[in-house]
Amino acid sequence: MAVEGDEGLSRPSLAMPGAGVAIAVAAAGVATGLVLFAALRTVGPPGVVAPALAVGVLILLRFPALAMTLLLGGVVLFEPSDPGLLPTFNSFYVVVRASLTPLDLLLFIGLGGILMRFATEGRRPRLPEPLTAPLALLGLATLAGVITGYTAHADVSNGDLFHRAMNDVYLIFVPLLVVNVLRTTGALRAFLAVAAALAAFKGLSGTFSALSGTGSQLTEETVSYLEPVPNLVMLTLVLGSAAALVRRQSLPAWVIAGAPLAFLALLLSYRRSFWIAAAFTLIVVVIIASRHRGRTVMALGGVALALTFVTVLTVGTSGPAAKPLVKRAQQLSPAGIEANRGDRYRSDERRNVIANIKEHPLTGTGLGVQWKVRYPLAESHDRRYVHFALLWFWLSFGPLGALAYLLLFGTGLWAAVKIWRRHPDPIVQIGAIAAFGTLLSVLIIELTTTFTGIEPRFSIVLGAGFGWLAAAWRDLPSDRLPAGAP
């Protein structure tokens, strides 16, 4: 209720609540205290925590955007080891109950909130067009891979099979969550701002960790600091900043300061495939952002793409090595690959995997099943993993999986092109250009190492990128004029 003052301005009433409201609040407080006391005596401390968790779940169901923020923000910020400026938070990635991790719970709660809105408010859930068909195909391929792996009698436990399948569930359903949360142009811009802030922080944290020596020390198996997800988000920030500068789009000071730190941390990650992908996609992004067209531009882009793919297929790898930066760069040569057992192993692995695919061309070997050694290997590694992503999808899910992988990335790249050409908002255009460069980078990187569908954090962040593209696609202006328009 409001009252009018002498000046005619409305101001809030200071009236005290009625006696009935006060009695109800007091009764609710007493009842809550009695319930907590009884739970503490009967179950112990978990009995006190459970009601709080139940309230938290209800809040997240009511606000699925909060569930999405916690999921994506936590995946980017929380490192299972060597965190840099933040403490390690491995609990975010371990099983809580019934094979479910906090990542699974946040995703399912967010999706439940979307369904609850439909049931209570009649707000129809959105499909992540134009990615719905490729994602559905990936779902079918995943189901086929799970069935093949389960029936292969290869000692694949149900829990292991569930967790491996969840990596593809993230790819399929995170876009569905994101596209139903980001329903306006303002939400699309806010998503980009938060993503840029997280990437800038990871750049600062990664640079600090690498230069201070607080992160992992360089060995044959570890890098200075950065895992795939920090590398990916920082690369996206660098690409987006480059596109904005070329288009003379003003950026906040913290973005201008954060992008060079992200680039430095990316350089200090000692992942050669990320270096190669970054070098090529920076050229592509600059060409796209400049709006120049013609045969010369197409020729330059084609030559850069050809050189990049040849380099990756012959010498590129994301594997770390105990070498200084200059020596690490020197390994980008045919002579360097001969001296690196990790590079030789990738070549041996590819030969063995192709032989396994030839034995099971229509079904693959199944999800979680080890491929058989047909030819000698330079090293010994987990044979449920393949460094060439397309071969891994075929081996795990059959040709349907390989087709789904290509269609998903191809459709994402096509959608990004349409968005930067047709969306009226310049910031969304820049986001689409950065997304195009990021997807192209992932395709290049995954010629020599696989993260999509294998690493849960990477799959979630990549799924969020697909979801943003789907939301921006939904936000495009319609080609049709309103009825009766001239």
RANOR-V681455 format. One line per field, one symbol per residue. ss: DSSP state (a for helix, b for strand, c for the rest). phi: phi as a letter, one per 20 degrees, with the letter a starting at -180 (. if undefined). burial: # if it has 9 or more other C-alpha atoms within 8 Angstrom, else .. A space follows every 50 residues. Layout:
ss: ???
phi: ???
burial: ???
This chain:
ss: cbbbcccccbbbccccccaaaaaaaaaaaaaaaaaaaaaaaaccaaaaaa aaaaaaaaaaaacaaaaaaaaaaaaaaccccccccccccaaaacbbbccb baaaaaaaaaaaaaaaaaaaaccccccccccaaaaaaaaaaaaaaaaaaa accccccaaaaaaaaaaaaaaaaaaaaaaaacccaaaaaaaaaaaaaaaa aaaaaaaaaaaacccccccccccccccaaaaaaaaaaaaaaaaaaacccc ccaaaaaaaaaaaaaaaccccaaaaaaaaaaaaaaaaaacccccaaaaaa aaaaaaaaaaaaaaccccccccccaaaaaacccaaaaaccaaaaaaaaaa aaaaaaaaacccccccccccccccccccccccccccccaaaaaaaaacaa aaaaaaaaaaaaaaaaaaaaaacccaaaaaaaaaaaaaaaaaaaaccccc cccccaaaaaaaaaaaaaaaaaaacccccccccccc
phi: .cceefemeecffdfffffffffffffffffffffffffffednggfefg ffffffffffffcffffffffffffffedfblfnedffcfffdefeblme dgfffffffffffffffffedmeffeeffeefffffffffffffffffff efldlefffffffffffefggedfgffffeeedcffffffgfffffffff fffffffffffemeefefcfdcdfbeegfggfffffffffffffffelef cffffffffffffffffffmdfffffffffffffffffffmfcpffffff fffffffffffffecfaefebecfgffffffebgffffedffffffffff fffffffffcfedmeofneffeedcgdfbdcfeedcfegffffffecnff ffffffffffffffffffffedffefffgffffffgfffffffffefcad dfmcefffffffffffffffffffeffffeffgnff
burial: ...#.................#.............#..##...#..##.. ......#..######.##############.###...###.##.#...## ###.###.##########.........#.###.######.##.####### .#...#...#####################.##.#.###..#..###### ##########....##.##..#####..##################.... ....##.#####################.##########.......##.. #..##..##.###.####.##......#..##.#.###..######.### #######..##.#########......#.......############### ##.##.###.###.######..#....####################### #######################.##..........
